[in-house]
Amino acid sequence: VIFPLRHFQGGPNGLLSSCIDCLGCVMIYYDSSRTLAYFSLQGSLLPKALKRSLPPAIFALVLKVLQQLDLIELDDWKIMIESSIYGGFTFVLGFTLVFRTSQAYERYWTAAVSMHTMKAEWFDACASLISFSKCSLRPEPE
């Protein structure tokens, strides 16, 4: 399985700009027969996601441990008095995830059908070209 990775070159004023020619693009080759290839960090979004998600997770873990050791009392903080805000947030988040997933699925199937249609059109064009050249009245050049 081959997944393309965009190649970036330095642009004017040190800004990054995408490469114009595809010859300079970098491809990441994954060996799909190996199960551990899917856990490779090269080309993965995992390091970037961990930079954002690990600090709040560690903070929540420290708070929970401190609460378990009776060093702090989280009930006095009154963080979540009313759960309707949390319910509304989870509803909007769930609706957004379902909507975007269904849109992506619909786009995938539209592209797949278009590719098959294009393949059939090319096949028809090539078949017509070959049949017209076979049935031509013009003599073949030597």
TORVEXFI-964155 format. One line per 10 residues: their letters; for each residue x, y, z of N, C-alpha, C. Coordinates in Angstrom, 1 decimal. Last residue first. Layout:
A	X,Y,Z,X,Y,Z,X,Y,Z ~ ...
This chain:
EPEPRLSCKS	3.4,-0.3,-45.7,4.5,-1.3,-45.6,5.7,-0.8,-44.8 ~ 0.1,0.5,-44.5,1.4,0.9,-45.0,2.5,-0.2,-44.8 ~ -2.9,-1.0,-45.5,-1.9,-0.8,-44.5,-0.6,-0.4,-45.1 ~ -5.5,0.9,-47.2,-4.5,-0.2,-47.2,-3.4,0.1,-46.1 ~ -8.7,1.7,-45.9,-7.4,2.2,-46.3,-6.4,1.1,-46.2 ~ -10.9,0.8,-44.7,-10.8,0.4,-46.2,-9.4,0.9,-46.7 ~ -11.0,-0.6,-41.5,-10.7,0.5,-42.4,-10.5,0.0,-43.8 ~ -11.5,-2.4,-39.4,-12.5,-2.4,-40.5,-12.2,-1.3,-41.5 ~ -9.5,-1.8,-37.6,-9.6,-3.1,-38.2,-10.4,-3.1,-39.5 ~ -10.2,0.8,-36.7,-9.0,0.6,-37.5,-8.9,-0.8,-38.2
FSILSACADF	-12.6,0.3,-35.5,-12.6,1.1,-36.6,-11.3,1.0,-37.4 ~ -11.8,-1.4,-33.4,-12.7,-1.9,-34.4,-12.7,-1.1,-35.6 ~ -10.1,0.4,-32.0,-9.5,-0.8,-32.5,-10.5,-1.4,-33.6 ~ -12.0,2.4,-31.2,-10.8,2.7,-32.0,-10.2,1.5,-32.7 ~ -13.8,0.9,-29.7,-14.2,1.6,-30.9,-13.0,1.9,-31.8 ~ -12.0,0.2,-27.6,-12.7,-0.8,-28.4,-13.2,-0.3,-29.7 ~ -11.4,2.8,-26.5,-10.4,1.9,-27.1,-10.9,0.8,-28.0 ~ -14.0,3.6,-25.7,-13.3,4.4,-26.7,-12.2,3.5,-27.3 ~ -14.6,1.6,-23.8,-15.5,1.7,-25.0,-14.7,2.5,-26.1 ~ -12.6,2.1,-21.9,-12.7,0.8,-22.6,-13.5,0.9,-23.9
WEAKMTHMSV	-13.3,4.7,-21.2,-12.0,4.5,-21.8,-12.0,3.1,-22.5 ~ -15.8,4.1,-19.9,-15.8,5.0,-21.1,-14.5,4.8,-21.9 ~ -15.0,2.4,-17.8,-15.9,1.9,-18.9,-15.9,2.7,-20.1 ~ -13.5,4.3,-16.4,-12.9,3.1,-16.9,-13.7,2.5,-18.0 ~ -15.5,6.1,-15.7,-14.4,6.5,-16.5,-13.7,5.3,-17.1 ~ -17.0,4.4,-14.0,-17.6,5.0,-15.2,-16.5,5.4,-16.2 ~ -15.2,4.0,-12.0,-15.6,2.8,-12.8,-16.3,3.3,-14.1 ~ -14.9,6.6,-11.0,-13.8,5.9,-11.5,-14.2,4.7,-12.4 ~ -17.5,7.1,-10.1,-17.0,7.9,-11.2,-15.8,7.2,-11.9 ~ -17.7,5.3,-8.0,-18.5,5.1,-9.2,-18.0,5.9,-10.4
AATWYREYAQ	-15.7,6.5,-6.4,-15.5,5.1,-6.8,-16.4,4.8,-8.0 ~ -16.8,9.0,-5.9,-15.5,8.9,-6.6,-15.3,7.5,-7.1 ~ -19.1,8.3,-4.5,-19.2,9.0,-5.7,-17.9,8.9,-6.5 ~ -17.9,7.0,-2.3,-18.7,6.2,-3.2,-18.9,7.0,-4.5 ~ -16.7,9.2,-1.1,-15.9,8.1,-1.5,-16.6,7.3,-2.5 ~ -18.8,10.9,-0.5,-17.8,11.3,-1.5,-17.0,10.2,-1.9 ~ -20.1,9.3,1.5,-20.8,9.6,0.2,-19.8,10.1,-0.9 ~ -18.1,9.3,3.4,-18.5,8.1,2.8,-19.2,8.3,1.5 ~ -18.1,12.1,4.1,-16.9,11.4,3.5,-17.2,10.1,2.8 ~ -20.7,12.3,5.1,-20.3,13.1,3.9,-19.1,12.5,3.3
STRFVLTFGL	-20.6,10.6,7.3,-21.5,10.3,6.2,-21.2,11.1,4.9 ~ -18.7,12.0,8.8,-18.4,10.7,8.4,-19.3,10.3,7.2 ~ -20.1,14.4,9.3,-18.9,14.5,8.5,-18.5,13.1,8.0 ~ -22.3,13.4,10.8,-22.5,14.2,9.6,-21.2,14.1,8.7 ~ -21.0,12.3,13.0,-21.8,11.4,12.1,-22.0,12.1,10.8 ~ -19.7,14.5,14.1,-18.9,13.4,13.7,-19.7,12.5,12.7 ~ -21.9,16.2,14.7,-20.9,16.6,13.7,-20.1,15.4,13.2 ~ -23.3,14.7,16.6,-24.0,15.0,15.3,-22.9,15.4,14.3 ~ -21.4,14.6,18.6,-21.8,13.4,18.0,-22.5,13.6,16.6 ~ -21.2,17.4,19.2,-20.0,16.6,18.8,-20.4,15.3,18.1
VFTFGGYISS	-23.8,17.9,20.0,-23.3,18.6,18.9,-22.1,17.8,18.3 ~ -24.0,16.1,22.3,-24.9,16.0,21.1,-24.4,16.6,19.9 ~ -22.0,17.0,23.9,-21.8,15.7,23.4,-22.8,15.5,22.2 ~ -23.1,19.6,24.5,-21.8,19.5,23.8,-21.6,18.1,23.2 ~ -25.5,18.9,25.9,-25.5,19.6,24.6,-24.2,19.5,23.8 ~ -24.3,17.6,28.1,-25.2,16.9,27.2,-25.3,17.6,25.8 ~ -22.9,19.7,29.3,-22.2,18.6,28.8,-23.0,17.8,27.8 ~ -25.1,21.3,29.9,-24.1,21.8,29.0,-23.3,20.7,28.4 ~ -26.5,19.8,31.7,-27.1,20.0,30.4,-26.1,20.6,29.4 ~ -25.5,19.4,34.2,-25.0,18.5,33.2,-25.6,18.8,31.8
EIMIKWDDLE	-24.3,21.6,36.5,-25.4,21.3,35.6,-24.9,20.5,34.5 ~ -21.8,21.5,37.8,-23.0,21.5,38.6,-24.2,21.1,37.8 ~ -18.9,20.7,37.5,-20.0,20.3,36.7,-21.3,20.3,37.6 ~ -17.3,22.0,39.5,-16.9,22.1,38.1,-18.2,21.8,37.2 ~ -17.0,22.5,42.3,-18.3,22.8,41.6,-18.0,23.0,40.1 ~ -15.1,22.1,44.2,-14.8,23.0,43.0,-16.0,23.4,42.2 ~ -15.8,20.2,46.0,-15.9,21.6,46.4,-15.7,22.6,45.3 ~ -15.2,17.9,44.8,-16.6,18.2,44.9,-16.8,19.7,45.3 ~ -12.5,17.5,45.0,-13.0,18.0,43.8,-14.4,18.4,43.8 ~ -10.2,17.9,47.4,-11.6,17.6,47.3,-12.2,18.2,46.0
ILDLQQLVKL	-6.9,16.5,47.8,-7.8,17.6,47.4,-9.2,17.0,47.3 ~ -6.0,14.3,49.1,-5.2,15.5,49.2,-6.0,16.7,48.7 ~ -7.0,11.7,49.0,-7.7,12.7,49.9,-6.8,13.9,50.1 ~ -6.1,10.1,47.0,-5.3,10.2,48.2,-5.8,11.1,49.2 ~ -8.0,10.6,45.0,-8.0,9.3,45.6,-7.2,9.3,46.9 ~ -7.2,13.2,44.3,-8.5,13.0,44.9,-8.6,11.6,45.6 ~ -4.7,12.7,43.1,-4.8,13.5,44.3,-6.1,13.4,45.1 ~ -5.6,11.1,41.0,-4.8,10.5,42.0,-4.8,11.3,43.3 ~ -7.1,13.1,39.6,-7.8,11.9,40.1,-7.0,11.2,41.2 ~ -5.1,15.0,39.0,-6.2,15.4,39.8,-6.9,14.2,40.4
VLAFIAPPLS	-3.5,13.3,37.3,-2.9,13.8,38.6,-4.1,14.3,39.5 ~ -5.3,12.8,35.2,-4.7,11.7,36.0,-4.2,12.2,37.4 ~ -5.6,15.4,34.2,-6.7,14.7,34.7,-6.3,13.5,35.6 ~ -2.9,15.8,33.3,-3.5,16.7,34.3,-4.7,16.1,35.0 ~ -2.7,13.9,31.4,-1.8,13.8,32.5,-2.4,14.7,33.7 ~ -4.6,14.9,29.6,-4.8,13.6,30.1,-3.9,13.4,31.4 ~ -3.5,17.4,28.8,-4.7,17.3,29.6,-5.0,16.0,30.2 ~ -0.9,16.3,27.6,-1.0,17.2,28.8,-2.3,17.2,29.5 ~ -1.9,14.6,25.4,-1.2,14.0,26.5,-1.2,15.0,27.7 ~ -3.0,15.9,23.2,-3.9,15.2,24.1,-3.2,14.7,25.4
RKLAKPLLSG	-1.0,17.2,21.7,-2.2,18.0,22.1,-3.0,17.2,23.2 ~ 0.9,15.3,21.3,1.4,16.6,21.8,0.2,17.4,22.3 ~ -0.5,13.3,20.1,-0.1,13.1,21.5,0.4,14.4,22.1 ~ -0.8,14.2,17.5,-2.0,14.1,18.3,-1.6,14.0,19.8 ~ 1.8,14.1,16.6,1.2,15.4,16.7,-0.1,15.3,17.6 ~ 2.3,11.3,16.7,3.1,12.2,17.5,2.4,13.6,17.7 ~ 0.2,10.3,14.9,0.2,10.0,16.4,1.1,11.0,17.2 ~ 0.2,10.5,12.3,-0.3,11.7,13.0,-0.3,11.5,14.5 ~ 3.0,9.2,10.4,1.8,9.0,11.3,1.4,10.4,11.9 ~ 5.3,9.1,9.0,4.1,9.5,8.3,2.9,9.4,9.1
QLSFYALTRS	6.6,6.8,11.2,6.9,7.6,10.0,5.6,7.8,9.2 ~ 5.7,5.1,13.1,5.6,6.5,13.4,5.9,7.4,12.2 ~ 3.8,2.1,12.6,5.0,2.9,12.3,4.8,4.4,12.6 ~ 1.8,0.3,12.8,2.2,1.1,14.0,3.4,1.9,13.8 ~ 1.6,-1.0,10.5,0.5,-0.1,10.8,0.8,0.7,12.0 ~ 3.6,-2.9,10.6,3.8,-1.7,9.7,2.7,-0.6,10.0 ~ 2.9,-5.1,12.0,3.5,-4.0,12.8,3.7,-2.7,11.9 ~ 2.1,-6.9,10.1,1.1,-6.3,11.0,1.7,-5.1,11.7 ~ 3.2,-7.1,6.8,3.6,-7.0,8.2,2.5,-6.3,9.0 ~ 2.0,-6.7,4.4,2.0,-8.1,4.9,2.5,-8.1,6.3
SDYYIMVCGL	2.3,-4.1,3.6,1.0,-4.5,4.2,1.0,-5.9,4.7 ~ 4.7,-1.9,4.0,4.6,-3.4,3.7,3.3,-3.9,4.4 ~ 4.6,1.2,2.6,4.2,0.4,3.7,4.1,-1.0,3.2 ~ 6.4,4.0,1.7,6.0,2.6,1.2,5.8,1.8,2.5 ~ 5.8,7.2,1.0,6.1,6.3,2.1,5.6,4.9,1.7 ~ 7.4,9.5,-1.2,6.4,8.4,-1.0,6.8,7.6,0.2 ~ 7.7,12.8,-1.9,8.2,11.7,-1.2,7.1,10.7,-1.0 ~ 8.3,14.7,-4.9,7.5,14.2,-3.8,8.0,13.0,-3.2 ~ 9.7,15.5,-7.1,10.3,15.7,-5.8,9.5,15.2,-4.6 ~ 8.1,15.1,-9.2,9.3,14.3,-9.1,9.9,14.4,-7.8
CDICSSLLGN	6.0,16.8,-9.3,5.7,15.6,-8.6,7.0,14.7,-8.5 ~ 6.5,20.3,-8.9,6.7,19.0,-9.7,6.6,17.8,-8.8 ~ 6.0,21.9,-6.7,5.2,22.0,-8.0,5.3,20.8,-8.8 ~ 5.6,21.5,-3.2,6.4,21.4,-4.4,5.5,21.4,-5.7 ~ 4.3,24.1,-1.2,4.3,22.8,-1.7,5.0,22.7,-3.0 ~ 6.2,26.2,1.0,5.3,26.1,-0.1,5.4,24.6,-0.7 ~ 6.9,27.9,4.0,6.8,26.6,3.3,5.8,26.7,2.1 ~ 9.0,30.8,4.2,7.7,30.2,4.3,7.7,28.9,3.5 ~ 11.3,32.3,3.9,11.3,31.2,4.8,10.0,30.5,5.0 ~ 10.9,34.2,1.9,10.8,34.6,3.3,10.7,33.5,4.3
PGGQFHRLPF	9.7,31.8,-0.4,10.2,33.1,-0.1,10.0,33.5,1.3 ~ 10.1,28.3,0.7,9.6,29.4,-0.2,10.2,30.7,0.1 ~ 11.4,25.1,0.9,11.4,26.5,1.4,11.0,27.5,0.4 ~ 9.1,22.5,0.1,10.4,23.2,-0.1,10.3,24.6,0.5 ~ 7.6,19.4,0.9,7.6,20.8,1.0,9.0,21.4,0.8 ~ 5.6,16.8,-0.3,7.0,17.3,-0.2,7.0,18.8,-0.1 ~ 3.1,14.8,1.1,3.5,16.0,0.4,4.9,16.4,0.7 ~ 3.0,11.4,0.5,3.3,12.4,1.6,3.7,13.6,0.8 ~ 0.7,8.8,-0.4,1.6,9.9,-0.7,1.8,10.8,0.5 ~ 1.0,5.4,0.3,0.3,6.6,0.7,1.2,7.8,0.4
IV	0.6,2.2,-0.8,1.4,3.4,-1.0,0.6,4.6,-0.6 ~ 0.9,-1.2,0.0,0.0,0.0,0.0,0.9,1.2,0.0
